[in-house]
Amino acid sequence: MCLGIPGQIVEISSAEKKLAIADVSGVRREVNVACIAGDAPVEDLIGAWALIHVGFAMSLINEEEAAKTMDVLKMLGEAQEEIEAMRASQREMDRAS
């Protein structure tokens, strides 16, 4: 499964190479914006929100959609932690029997 993580484009690192700096939950990383730039100047993307996957901004989203996506990702993470805790508990019970 491929998940895109919301990030906000905060600066352009190379207009020629269509590279930008995105803030993803407080972590800044360089991403390729070629998929979302189109023919417009990449500088127009500053402040925009995008779904980012393996270093590529894949699609533009609005701020509300970004917030909702982050909420779902957090819930999935919490659910995964709970599942792992249940598995660990089951392994301990299996060893004890």
C-alpha positions, 0 to 999 in steps of 0.5 A: 500500500502506498501512502502519501503524507501531507506536507506544505511547500515552504521554499524552492530549492531548485526551480530548474530541477523542480525541487522544493522544501516541504514541511512534513509534520515539522520535518523539512525535506527536499521533494520533487514537485514536477508532478504538481507544478504543471507549466506554472512557475514552481515558486507559485507552489510556496504555501501549497499543501501536497501529498508526498510519497518517497520524495515526490509531491504527488498531488495538491490538496487543501489545508483541511484535507491535509489535516484530515489525512494527518488525523487518519494517519495518526489513528492508523498508527495508534491502531497499529501500536495496539495490534502490536501490543496484542501480538506481543501479549499473545506471544507471551501467553503462548510461551507461558503455556 
